[in-house]
Amino acid sequence: MILRAFPVVRVALVAAASLVAAACTPRSAPPAPRRIAVANSWARIADSGAMSGAYMEIANNDTAAITLVGVTTNDADAAEVHESMQAGGMAHMMPRTAMLIAPAEVVKMEPGGVHVMLVGLRHALAVGDSVRLQLHFSDSTTVPVTVPVVTP
């Protein structure tokens, strides 16, 4: 009854209740850094059916080592981690079945080193396109990565 007689009091009570509710609502904390973060990814242009390379930086923001154990994609018949090396004046590529990433380490996949080899592309890759990869780690974590196609 009193609230009907004093509309100003009613407005003040509603405003006070709203402020109390807002103060009691938990505020969202800034997002924590992801345990595994991928940055600076890119892939080379290529024709359909051909091969291409994908490159990126993988950061292990955890306190424990993690191992990259595989890469999959629907954009090629296979995605394999390879390492380029020189031996006897010849360049060679060797598959890497596992790549350990130490705590707080950033692994750089780059031309002439470790990279993801895309074998049997299901469509041509032109500048502006992208390749969708899934990075698989030893603890069953899967990290999706969209890799833009650029001119190196």
Sequence and secondary structure as in RCSB ss.txt:
>XXXX:A:sequence
MILRAFPVVRVALVAAASLVAAACTPRSAPPAPRRIAVANSWARIADSGAMSGAYMEIANNDTAAITLVGVTTND
ADAAEVHESMQAGGMAHMMPRTAMLIAPAEVVKMEPGGVHVMLVGLRHALAVGDSVRLQLHFSDSTTVPVTVPVV
TP
>XXXX:A:secstr
 HHHH HHHHHHHHHHHHHHHHHHS         SEEEEEEEEE B TTS EEEEEEEEE SSS EEEEEEEESS
EEEEEEEEEEEETTEEEEEE S EEE TT EEEE TTSEEEEEEEESS B TT EEEEEEEETTS EEEEEEEEE
  
